[in-house]
Amino acid sequence: QVQLVESGGGLVQPGGSLRLSCAASGITFRSLTLRWYRQAPGNQRELVAVSFSDGITNYADSVKGRFTISRDNAKNTVYLQMNSLKPEDTAVYYCYVRATWGQGTQVTVSS
């Protein structure tokens, strides 16, 4: 059974940084596509970043240049480094791997 556990969320001021982690069990990352989504109140869940097994990454336009997705296949962990955070980045962030969602971690950007 696949389990994903996110961590690293919290309250940060505008312009600040956070690093989210998503650790997996019951699965091996090496050949899989890894994704981060987010969902703000009243909004649909949106794709934020993707890491393909060949090393290619893609980002939503709204986070390009500020967010970086990375992976440690040995640890079955995917990360999302978020810099220059804005209030509009406030959301619950979820990792998604092979049709499985994590429980989410809250990110709040506010002064």
VMD Tcl script that builds the backbone (N, CA, C; Angstrom):
set m [mol new atoms 333]
animate dup $m
set s [atomselect $m all]
$s set {name element resname resid chain x y z} {
  {N N GLN 1 A 0.850 -1.195 0.000}
  {CA C GLN 1 A 0.000 0.000 0.000}
  {C C GLN 1 A 0.879 1.236 0.000}
  {N N VAL 2 A 0.579 2.157 -0.905}
  {CA C VAL 2 A 1.363 3.382 -1.028}
  {C C VAL 2 A 0.890 4.401 0.000}
  {N N GLN 3 A 1.838 4.988 0.684}
  {CA C GLN 3 A 1.525 6.089 1.600}
  {C C GLN 3 A 2.457 7.250 1.320}
  {N N LEU 4 A 1.892 8.443 1.306}
  {CA C LEU 4 A 2.656 9.671 1.097}
  {C C LEU 4 A 2.430 10.589 2.292}
  {N N VAL 5 A 3.506 11.096 2.844}
  {CA C VAL 5 A 3.408 11.975 4.007}
  {C C VAL 5 A 4.147 13.271 3.713}
  {N N GLU 6 A 3.385 14.370 3.661}
  {CA C GLU 6 A 3.991 15.680 3.420}
  {C C GLU 6 A 4.358 16.330 4.749}
  {N N SER 7 A 5.346 17.197 4.677}
  {CA C SER 7 A 5.744 17.993 5.839}
  {C C SER 7 A 6.413 19.268 5.344}
  {N N GLY 8 A 6.606 20.211 6.267}
  {CA C GLY 8 A 7.339 21.416 5.932}
  {C C GLY 8 A 6.490 22.661 5.752}
  {N N GLY 9 A 5.185 22.526 5.817}
  {CA C GLY 9 A 4.336 23.703 5.676}
  {C C GLY 9 A 4.393 24.574 6.917}
  {N N GLY 10 A 3.745 25.736 6.827}
  {CA C GLY 10 A 3.723 26.632 7.963}
  {C C GLY 10 A 3.335 28.025 7.552}
  {N N LEU 11 A 3.551 28.951 8.483}
  {CA C LEU 11 A 3.261 30.363 8.264}
  {C C LEU 11 A 4.564 31.085 7.936}
  {N N VAL 12 A 4.566 31.851 6.870}
  {CA C VAL 12 A 5.764 32.572 6.460}
  {C C VAL 12 A 5.352 33.948 5.949}
  {N N GLN 13 A 6.229 34.907 6.119}
  {CA C GLN 13 A 5.954 36.255 5.621}
  {C C GLN 13 A 6.176 36.323 4.110}
  {N N PRO 14 A 5.523 37.263 3.446}
  {CA C PRO 14 A 5.780 37.453 2.017}
  {C C PRO 14 A 7.264 37.667 1.764}
  {N N GLY 15 A 7.750 37.011 0.711}
  {CA C GLY 15 A 9.169 37.058 0.407}
  {C C GLY 15 A 9.977 35.957 1.043}
  {N N GLY 16 A 9.374 35.226 1.940}
  {CA C GLY 16 A 10.078 34.159 2.642}
  {C C GLY 16 A 10.132 32.865 1.849}
  {N N SER 17 A 10.697 31.850 2.491}
  {CA C SER 17 A 10.898 30.552 1.840}
  {C C SER 17 A 10.417 29.424 2.744}
  {N N LEU 18 A 10.026 28.350 2.097}
  {CA C LEU 18 A 9.712 27.106 2.771}
  {C C LEU 18 A 10.155 25.962 1.877}
  {N N ARG 19 A 10.469 24.831 2.508}
  {CA C ARG 19 A 10.732 23.620 1.737}
  {C C ARG 19 A 9.787 22.527 2.200}
  {N N LEU 20 A 8.995 22.053 1.273}
  {CA C LEU 20 A 8.083 20.950 1.549}
  {C C LEU 20 A 8.755 19.633 1.202}
  {N N SER 21 A 8.411 18.616 1.964}
  {CA C SER 21 A 8.893 17.263 1.697}
  {C C SER 21 A 7.708 16.318 1.594}
  {N N CYS 22 A 7.870 15.303 0.780}
  {CA C CYS 22 A 6.860 14.260 0.663}
  {C C CYS 22 A 7.593 12.926 0.640}
  {N N ALA 23 A 7.436 12.188 1.717}
  {CA C ALA 23 A 8.111 10.900 1.846}
  {C C ALA 23 A 7.127 9.778 1.561}
  {N N ALA 24 A 7.590 8.823 0.774}
  {CA C ALA 24 A 6.718 7.730 0.348}
  {C C ALA 24 A 7.150 6.404 0.944}
  {N N SER 25 A 6.176 5.566 1.174}
  {CA C SER 25 A 6.440 4.182 1.541}
  {C C SER 25 A 5.585 3.284 0.666}
  {N N GLY 26 A 6.055 2.062 0.459}
  {CA C GLY 26 A 5.299 1.126 -0.358}
  {C C GLY 26 A 5.441 1.348 -1.845}
  {N N ILE 27 A 6.453 2.109 -2.232}
  {CA C ILE 27 A 6.615 2.455 -3.632}
  {C C ILE 27 A 8.067 2.825 -3.866}
  {N N THR 28 A 8.511 2.664 -5.093}
  {CA C THR 28 A 9.872 3.071 -5.460}
  {C C THR 28 A 9.772 4.192 -6.475}
  {N N PHE 29 A 10.424 5.302 -6.166}
  {CA C PHE 29 A 10.270 6.524 -6.957}
  {C C PHE 29 A 10.956 6.493 -8.303}
  {N N ARG 30 A 11.986 5.731 -8.430}
  {CA C ARG 30 A 12.955 5.935 -9.497}
  {C C ARG 30 A 12.335 6.109 -10.883}
  {N N SER 31 A 11.330 5.341 -11.213}
  {CA C SER 31 A 10.774 5.368 -12.564}
  {C C SER 31 A 9.462 6.146 -12.661}
  {N N LEU 32 A 9.112 6.858 -11.612}
  {CA C LEU 32 A 7.797 7.482 -11.547}
  {C C LEU 32 A 7.833 8.989 -11.752}
  {N N THR 33 A 6.707 9.515 -12.214}
  {CA C THR 33 A 6.500 10.954 -12.290}
  {C C THR 33 A 5.950 11.427 -10.942}
  {N N LEU 34 A 6.526 12.478 -10.442}
  {CA C LEU 34 A 6.158 13.015 -9.124}
  {C C LEU 34 A 5.568 14.406 -9.310}
  {N N ARG 35 A 4.498 14.696 -8.605}
  {CA C ARG 35 A 3.807 15.979 -8.780}
  {C C ARG 35 A 3.490 16.628 -7.448}
  {N N TRP 36 A 3.509 17.926 -7.452}
  {CA C TRP 36 A 2.980 18.748 -6.357}
  {C C TRP 36 A 1.778 19.528 -6.890}
  {N N TYR 37 A 0.695 19.500 -6.114}
  {CA C TYR 37 A -0.496 20.285 -6.385}
  {C C TYR 37 A -0.742 21.207 -5.192}
  {N N ARG 38 A -1.625 22.160 -5.410}
  {CA C ARG 38 A -2.077 22.970 -4.296}
  {C C ARG 38 A -3.548 23.330 -4.491}
  {N N GLN 39 A -4.188 23.596 -3.364}
  {CA C GLN 39 A -5.597 23.981 -3.397}
  {C C GLN 39 A -5.847 25.073 -2.367}
  {N N ALA 40 A -6.243 26.233 -2.873}
  {CA C ALA 40 A -6.608 27.347 -2.010}
  {C C ALA 40 A -8.111 27.280 -1.742}
  {N N PRO 41 A -8.566 27.880 -0.653}
  {CA C PRO 41 A -10.002 27.851 -0.331}
  {C C PRO 41 A -10.839 28.393 -1.485}
  {N N GLY 42 A -11.865 27.638 -1.863}
  {CA C GLY 42 A -12.761 28.076 -2.920}
  {C C GLY 42 A -12.237 27.838 -4.315}
  {N N ASN 43 A -11.017 27.298 -4.424}
  {CA C ASN 43 A -10.412 27.066 -5.744}
  {C C ASN 43 A -10.276 25.575 -6.026}
  {N N GLN 44 A -10.129 25.269 -7.303}
  {CA C GLN 44 A -9.838 23.888 -7.671}
  {C C GLN 44 A -8.371 23.580 -7.374}
  {N N ARG 45 A -8.110 22.308 -7.201}
  {CA C ARG 45 A -6.721 21.877 -7.017}
  {C C ARG 45 A -5.969 22.109 -8.317}
  {N N GLU 46 A -4.785 22.687 -8.208}
  {CA C GLU 46 A -4.012 23.010 -9.407}
  {C C GLU 46 A -2.616 22.397 -9.330}
  {N N LEU 47 A -2.129 22.028 -10.492}
  {CA C LEU 47 A -0.787 21.450 -10.596}
  {C C LEU 47 A 0.250 22.552 -10.456}
  {N N VAL 48 A 1.213 22.319 -9.607}
  {CA C VAL 48 A 2.257 23.314 -9.341}
  {C C VAL 48 A 3.572 22.932 -10.019}
  {N N ALA 49 A 3.978 21.680 -9.850}
  {CA C ALA 49 A 5.282 21.269 -10.374}
  {C C ALA 49 A 5.280 19.767 -10.627}
  {N N VAL 50 A 6.083 19.378 -11.616}
  {CA C VAL 50 A 6.196 17.975 -12.003}
  {C C VAL 50 A 7.664 17.614 -12.136}
  {N N SER 51 A 7.998 16.427 -11.663}
  {CA C SER 51 A 9.348 15.880 -11.854}
  {C C SER 51 A 9.212 14.541 -12.566}
  {N N PHE 52 A 9.749 14.480 -13.783}
  {CA C PHE 52 A 9.721 13.236 -14.533}
  {C C PHE 52 A 10.953 12.404 -14.205}
  {N N SER 53 A 10.843 11.110 -14.456}
  {CA C SER 53 A 11.920 10.206 -14.069}
  {C C SER 53 A 13.206 10.462 -14.849}
  {N N ASP 54 A 13.100 11.120 -16.005}
  {CA C ASP 54 A 14.293 11.414 -16.803}
  {C C ASP 54 A 14.965 12.716 -16.386}
  {N N GLY 55 A 14.446 13.350 -15.354}
  {CA C GLY 55 A 15.060 14.563 -14.851}
  {C C GLY 55 A 14.404 15.850 -15.305}
  {N N ILE 56 A 13.504 15.754 -16.262}
  {CA C ILE 56 A 12.804 16.946 -16.735}
  {C C ILE 56 A 11.814 17.409 -15.668}
  {N N THR 57 A 11.709 18.727 -15.538}
  {CA C THR 57 A 10.744 19.314 -14.600}
  {C C THR 57 A 9.883 20.345 -15.326}
  {N N ASN 58 A 8.657 20.489 -14.862}
  {CA C ASN 58 A 7.749 21.504 -15.385}
  {C C ASN 58 A 7.096 22.237 -14.233}
  {N N TYR 59 A 6.731 23.482 -14.493}
  {CA C TYR 59 A 6.137 24.311 -13.451}
  {C C TYR 59 A 4.944 25.090 -13.990}
  {N N ALA 60 A 4.015 25.370 -13.101}
  {CA C ALA 60 A 2.956 26.299 -13.433}
  {C C ALA 60 A 3.572 27.674 -13.648}
  {N N ASP 61 A 2.985 28.441 -14.556}
  {CA C ASP 61 A 3.531 29.776 -14.839}
  {C C ASP 61 A 3.606 30.635 -13.580}
  {N N SER 62 A 2.654 30.448 -12.695}
  {CA C SER 62 A 2.581 31.295 -11.501}
  {C C SER 62 A 3.733 31.073 -10.524}
  {N N VAL 63 A 4.466 29.960 -10.665}
  {CA C VAL 63 A 5.553 29.674 -9.715}
  {C C VAL 63 A 6.916 29.563 -10.397}
  {N N LYS 64 A 6.964 29.679 -11.707}
  {CA C LYS 64 A 8.238 29.563 -12.419}
  {C C LYS 64 A 9.242 30.585 -11.914}
  {N N GLY 65 A 10.450 30.119 -11.690}
  {CA C GLY 65 A 11.498 30.993 -11.198}
  {C C GLY 65 A 11.511 31.164 -9.690}
  {N N ARG 66 A 10.463 30.673 -9.021}
  {CA C ARG 66 A 10.401 30.806 -7.558}
  {C C ARG 66 A 10.395 29.448 -6.863}
  {N N PHE 67 A 9.795 28.464 -7.488}
  {CA C PHE 67 A 9.686 27.128 -6.900}
  {C C PHE 67 A 10.601 26.159 -7.638}
  {N N THR 68 A 11.116 25.192 -6.904}
  {CA C THR 68 A 11.949 24.147 -7.493}
  {C C THR 68 A 11.533 22.799 -6.939}
  {N N ILE 69 A 11.216 21.879 -7.836}
  {CA C ILE 69 A 10.908 20.514 -7.428}
  {C C ILE 69 A 12.171 19.679 -7.582}
  {N N SER 70 A 12.407 18.819 -6.612}
  {CA C SER 70 A 13.561 17.926 -6.688}
  {C C SER 70 A 13.181 16.594 -6.052}
  {N N ARG 71 A 14.013 15.611 -6.295}
  {CA C ARG 71 A 13.688 14.281 -5.799}
  {C C ARG 71 A 14.938 13.572 -5.322}
  {N N ASP 72 A 14.765 12.733 -4.328}
  {CA C ASP 72 A 15.831 11.864 -3.856}
  {C C ASP 72 A 15.287 10.443 -3.976}
  {N N ASN 73 A 15.649 9.788 -5.050}
  {CA C ASN 73 A 15.093 8.458 -5.300}
  {C C ASN 73 A 15.530 7.444 -4.245}
  {N N ALA 74 A 16.700 7.648 -3.703}
  {CA C ALA 74 A 17.188 6.722 -2.678}
  {C C ALA 74 A 16.343 6.797 -1.407}
  {N N LYS 75 A 15.808 7.983 -1.153}
  {CA C LYS 75 A 14.982 8.180 0.046}
  {C C LYS 75 A 13.489 8.142 -0.264}
  {N N ASN 76 A 13.143 7.942 -1.532}
  {CA C ASN 76 A 11.735 7.989 -1.938}
  {C C ASN 76 A 11.056 9.252 -1.429}
  {N N THR 77 A 11.717 10.371 -1.661}
  {CA C THR 77 A 11.232 11.654 -1.181}
  {C C THR 77 A 11.283 12.675 -2.306}
  {N N VAL 78 A 10.242 13.470 -2.392}
  {CA C VAL 78 A 10.206 14.578 -3.337}
  {C C VAL 78 A 10.063 15.864 -2.537}
  {N N TYR 79 A 10.723 16.896 -3.021}
  {CA C TYR 79 A 10.769 18.175 -2.322}
  {C C TYR 79 A 10.184 19.276 -3.195}
  {N N LEU 80 A 9.727 20.329 -2.534}
  {CA C LEU 80 A 9.334 21.535 -3.243}
  {C C LEU 80 A 9.926 22.719 -2.486}
  {N N GLN 81 A 10.967 23.291 -3.057}
  {CA C GLN 81 A 11.577 24.490 -2.485}
  {C C GLN 81 A 10.809 25.698 -3.000}
  {N N MET 82 A 10.289 26.487 -2.095}
  {CA C MET 82 A 9.458 27.627 -2.457}
  {C C MET 82 A 10.135 28.900 -1.943}
  {N N ASN 83 A 10.517 29.754 -2.861}
  {CA C ASN 83 A 11.163 31.018 -2.520}
  {C C ASN 83 A 10.289 32.185 -2.965}
  {N N SER 84 A 10.605 33.346 -2.441}
  {CA C SER 84 A 9.884 34.575 -2.808}
  {C C SER 84 A 8.375 34.361 -2.713}
  {N N LEU 85 A 7.952 33.803 -1.610}
  {CA C LEU 85 A 6.540 33.442 -1.453}
  {C C LEU 85 A 5.651 34.671 -1.427}
  {N N LYS 86 A 4.459 34.499 -1.993}
  {CA C LYS 86 A 3.472 35.561 -2.088}
  {C C LYS 86 A 2.195 35.126 -1.361}
  {N N PRO 87 A 1.386 36.069 -0.949}
  {CA C PRO 87 A 0.112 35.692 -0.289}
  {C C PRO 87 A -0.731 34.763 -1.148}
  {N N GLU 88 A -0.665 34.923 -2.462}
  {CA C GLU 88 A -1.465 34.065 -3.336}
  {C C GLU 88 A -0.942 32.639 -3.416}
  {N N ASP 89 A 0.201 32.367 -2.811}
  {CA C ASP 89 A 0.693 30.986 -2.713}
  {C C ASP 89 A 0.052 30.239 -1.545}
  {N N THR 90 A -0.716 30.944 -0.743}
  {CA C THR 90 A -1.386 30.311 0.385}
  {C C THR 90 A -2.331 29.215 -0.099}
  {N N ALA 91 A -2.147 28.012 0.415}
  {CA C ALA 91 A -2.935 26.862 -0.032}
  {C C ALA 91 A -2.513 25.645 0.781}
  {N N VAL 92 A -3.272 24.583 0.613}
  {CA C VAL 92 A -2.828 23.271 1.074}
  {C C VAL 92 A -2.088 22.622 -0.093}
  {N N TYR 93 A -0.893 22.158 0.183}
  {CA C TYR 93 A -0.042 21.564 -0.846}
  {C C TYR 93 A -0.055 20.043 -0.689}
  {N N TYR 94 A -0.210 19.377 -1.837}
  {CA C TYR 94 A -0.309 17.925 -1.854}
  {C C TYR 94 A 0.730 17.342 -2.817}
  {N N CYS 95 A 1.321 16.238 -2.444}
  {CA C CYS 95 A 2.084 15.496 -3.430}
  {C C CYS 95 A 1.200 14.395 -4.003}
  {N N TYR 96 A 1.533 13.998 -5.226}
  {CA C TYR 96 A 0.720 13.027 -5.948}
  {C C TYR 96 A 1.656 12.108 -6.710}
  {N N VAL 97 A 1.539 10.832 -6.406}
  {CA C VAL 97 A 2.401 9.838 -7.043}
  {C C VAL 97 A 1.570 8.595 -7.341}
  {N N ARG 98 A 1.575 8.199 -8.571}
  {CA C ARG 98 A 0.909 6.978 -9.026}
  {C C ARG 98 A -0.491 6.852 -8.440}
  {N N ALA 99 A -1.315 7.841 -8.706}
  {CA C ALA 99 A -2.733 7.852 -8.338}
  {C C ALA 99 A -2.958 7.877 -6.833}
  {N N THR 100 A -1.974 8.317 -6.086}
  {CA C THR 100 A -2.104 8.403 -4.634}
  {C C THR 100 A -1.805 9.823 -4.177}
  {N N TRP 101 A -2.666 10.329 -3.297}
  {CA C TRP 101 A -2.482 11.666 -2.743}
  {C C TRP 101 A -1.936 11.581 -1.321}
  {N N GLY 102 A -1.095 12.564 -0.981}
  {CA C GLY 102 A -0.739 12.726 0.408}
  {C C GLY 102 A -1.863 13.433 1.148}
  {N N GLN 103 A -1.661 13.641 2.450}
  {CA C GLN 103 A -2.710 14.252 3.271}
  {C C GLN 103 A -2.716 15.768 3.158}
  {N N GLY 104 A -1.662 16.331 2.605}
  {CA C GLY 104 A -1.567 17.772 2.434}
  {C C GLY 104 A -0.866 18.453 3.589}
  {N N THR 105 A -0.252 19.589 3.271}
  {CA C THR 105 A 0.392 20.422 4.283}
  {C C THR 105 A 0.034 21.871 3.988}
  {N N GLN 106 A -0.364 22.588 5.032}
  {CA C GLN 106 A -0.838 23.963 4.866}
  {C C GLN 106 A 0.330 24.928 4.749}
  {N N VAL 107 A 0.263 25.779 3.750}
  {CA C VAL 107 A 1.213 26.881 3.590}
  {C C VAL 107 A 0.422 28.177 3.641}
  {N N THR 108 A 0.807 29.055 4.557}
  {CA C THR 108 A 0.148 30.341 4.699}
  {C C THR 108 A 1.188 31.440 4.577}
  {N N VAL 109 A 0.978 32.328 3.630}
  {CA C VAL 109 A 1.900 33.440 3.402}
  {C C VAL 109 A 1.176 34.723 3.804}
  {N N SER 110 A 1.620 35.315 4.888}
  {CA C SER 110 A 0.933 36.479 5.422}
  {C C SER 110 A 1.873 37.262 6.314}
  {N N SER 111 A 1.667 38.575 6.327}
  {CA C SER 111 A 2.438 39.425 7.233}
  {C C SER 111 A 1.676 39.648 8.524}
}
mol reanalyze $m
mol bondsrecalc $m
mol representation Tube
mol addrep $m
